[in-house]
Amino acid sequence: MPTHPEKFVDAKRVIYDCDADRPDELSFKEGEIIIVVNEKTEDDDWVEGYVEGHPGRHGVFPSSFVQII
């Protein structure tokens, strides 16, 4: 679980709602900020991160659902 600020890679604003289909995926709503901790996952179109201020809400998600702040 990402809890250390030094693992911060990037911050992105959510542009589409996303509902997780699997336990390792992250659910979020449009407008939330995601802190990216890993841009290299098993799927090139997915990244790993957590919702800003809620490190317990973490997982992988499609990179096309967010934009760089």
PyRosetta script that sets phi, psi and omega in degrees:
from pyrosetta import init, pose_from_sequence

init()
pose = pose_from_sequence("MPTHPEKFVDAKRVIYDCDADRPDELSFKEGEIIIVVNEKTEDDDWVEGYVEGHPGRHGVFPSSFVQII")
pose.set_psi(1, 127.8)
pose.set_omega(1, -179.6)
pose.set_phi(2, -72.4)
pose.set_psi(2, 118.1)
pose.set_omega(2, 178.8)
pose.set_phi(3, -133.8)
pose.set_psi(3, -6.6)
pose.set_omega(3, -175.1)
pose.set_phi(4, -102.9)
pose.set_psi(4, 124.3)
pose.set_omega(4, -179.5)
pose.set_phi(5, -56.7)
pose.set_psi(5, -28.5)
pose.set_omega(5, -178.6)
pose.set_phi(6, -67.3)
pose.set_psi(6, -13.3)
pose.set_omega(6, 177.8)
pose.set_phi(7, -86.3)
pose.set_psi(7, -3.1)
pose.set_omega(7, 179.1)
pose.set_phi(8, -57.3)
pose.set_psi(8, 128.1)
pose.set_omega(8, 177.2)
pose.set_phi(9, -109.0)
pose.set_psi(9, -45.4)
pose.set_omega(9, -174.2)
pose.set_phi(10, -165.3)
pose.set_psi(10, 162.4)
pose.set_omega(10, 173.4)
pose.set_phi(11, -120.9)
pose.set_psi(11, 138.1)
pose.set_omega(11, -177.8)
pose.set_phi(12, -135.8)
pose.set_psi(12, 145.2)
pose.set_omega(12, 177.1)
pose.set_phi(13, -93.6)
pose.set_psi(13, 135.1)
pose.set_omega(13, 179.6)
pose.set_phi(14, -73.6)
pose.set_psi(14, 130.5)
pose.set_omega(14, 178.5)
pose.set_phi(15, -109.6)
pose.set_psi(15, -12.0)
pose.set_omega(15, 176.4)
pose.set_phi(16, -140.3)
pose.set_psi(16, 144.6)
pose.set_omega(16, 172.3)
pose.set_phi(17, -63.4)
pose.set_psi(17, 149.1)
pose.set_omega(17, 177.9)
pose.set_phi(18, -141.0)
pose.set_psi(18, 125.9)
pose.set_omega(18, 175.5)
pose.set_phi(19, -107.9)
pose.set_psi(19, 121.9)
pose.set_omega(19, -178.3)
pose.set_phi(20, -62.3)
pose.set_psi(20, 141.1)
pose.set_omega(20, 174.9)
pose.set_phi(21, -100.8)
pose.set_psi(21, -21.3)
pose.set_omega(21, -177.4)
pose.set_phi(22, -130.2)
pose.set_psi(22, 160.1)
pose.set_omega(22, -178.2)
pose.set_phi(23, -61.3)
pose.set_psi(23, -26.5)
pose.set_omega(23, -178.4)
pose.set_phi(24, -88.5)
pose.set_psi(24, 1.1)
pose.set_omega(24, -179.3)
pose.set_phi(25, -96.3)
pose.set_psi(25, 156.5)
pose.set_omega(25, -178.2)
pose.set_phi(26, -103.0)
pose.set_psi(26, 131.2)
pose.set_omega(26, 172.1)
pose.set_phi(27, -97.7)
pose.set_psi(27, 142.8)
pose.set_omega(27, 178.9)
pose.set_phi(28, -159.0)
pose.set_psi(28, 169.0)
pose.set_omega(28, -178.4)
pose.set_phi(29, -118.4)
pose.set_psi(29, 152.9)
pose.set_omega(29, 177.5)
pose.set_phi(30, -51.8)
pose.set_psi(30, 134.9)
pose.set_omega(30, 178.6)
pose.set_phi(31, 96.6)
pose.set_psi(31, -20.5)
pose.set_omega(31, 177.7)
pose.set_phi(32, -68.6)
pose.set_psi(32, 160.2)
pose.set_omega(32, 176.8)
pose.set_phi(33, -106.4)
pose.set_psi(33, 131.8)
pose.set_omega(33, 178.5)
pose.set_phi(34, -109.4)
pose.set_psi(34, 130.7)
pose.set_omega(34, 173.6)
pose.set_phi(35, -92.7)
pose.set_psi(35, 115.4)
pose.set_omega(35, -179.2)
pose.set_phi(36, -84.6)
pose.set_psi(36, 128.8)
pose.set_omega(36, 179.5)
pose.set_phi(37, -113.7)
pose.set_psi(37, -13.7)
pose.set_omega(37, -179.7)
pose.set_phi(38, -154.6)
pose.set_psi(38, 115.0)
pose.set_omega(38, 178.5)
pose.set_phi(39, -91.4)
pose.set_psi(39, -5.8)
pose.set_omega(39, -179.8)
pose.set_phi(40, -111.3)
pose.set_psi(40, 104.2)
pose.set_omega(40, 177.2)
pose.set_phi(41, -121.8)
pose.set_psi(41, -178.7)
pose.set_omega(41, -179.9)
pose.set_phi(42, -62.7)
pose.set_psi(42, -27.5)
pose.set_omega(42, 178.8)
pose.set_phi(43, -111.2)
pose.set_psi(43, 121.8)
pose.set_omega(43, -176.5)
pose.set_phi(44, -59.9)
pose.set_psi(44, -21.4)
pose.set_omega(44, -178.0)
pose.set_phi(45, -94.3)
pose.set_psi(45, 6.0)
pose.set_omega(45, -179.0)
pose.set_phi(46, -123.1)
pose.set_psi(46, 149.7)
pose.set_omega(46, 176.1)
pose.set_phi(47, -131.1)
pose.set_psi(47, 169.7)
pose.set_omega(47, -179.3)
pose.set_phi(48, -114.8)
pose.set_psi(48, 139.2)
pose.set_omega(48, 178.3)
pose.set_phi(49, -171.3)
pose.set_psi(49, -170.2)
pose.set_omega(49, 178.9)
pose.set_phi(50, -143.5)
pose.set_psi(50, 159.2)
pose.set_omega(50, -179.8)
pose.set_phi(51, -74.4)
pose.set_psi(51, 129.8)
pose.set_omega(51, -178.5)
pose.set_phi(52, -52.3)
pose.set_psi(52, 129.6)
pose.set_omega(52, 179.9)
pose.set_phi(53, 82.7)
pose.set_psi(53, -3.8)
pose.set_omega(53, -178.6)
pose.set_phi(54, -137.0)
pose.set_psi(54, 68.9)
pose.set_omega(54, -176.8)
pose.set_phi(55, -60.4)
pose.set_psi(55, -17.3)
pose.set_omega(55, 175.7)
pose.set_phi(56, -73.0)
pose.set_psi(56, -19.6)
pose.set_omega(56, 176.2)
pose.set_phi(57, -93.7)
pose.set_psi(57, 86.8)
pose.set_omega(57, -176.7)
pose.set_phi(58, -134.8)
pose.set_psi(58, 161.0)
pose.set_omega(58, 177.6)
pose.set_phi(59, 158.0)
pose.set_psi(59, -170.6)
pose.set_omega(59, 178.5)
pose.set_phi(60, -93.6)
pose.set_psi(60, 154.7)
pose.set_omega(60, -178.9)
pose.set_phi(61, -157.6)
pose.set_psi(61, 158.6)
pose.set_omega(61, -179.2)
pose.set_phi(62, -70.3)
pose.set_psi(62, 128.9)
pose.set_omega(62, -178.8)
pose.set_phi(63, -64.7)
pose.set_psi(63, -20.4)
pose.set_omega(63, -179.9)
pose.set_phi(64, -75.1)
pose.set_psi(64, -6.7)
pose.set_omega(64, 180.0)
pose.set_phi(65, -91.4)
pose.set_psi(65, -0.4)
pose.set_omega(65, -177.1)
pose.set_phi(66, -133.6)
pose.set_psi(66, 162.0)
pose.set_omega(66, 175.1)
pose.set_phi(67, -133.4)
pose.set_psi(67, 152.4)
pose.set_omega(67, 179.0)
pose.set_phi(68, -64.2)
pose.set_psi(68, 138.5)
pose.set_omega(68, 177.9)
pose.set_phi(69, -83.8)
pose.dump_pdb("model.pdb")
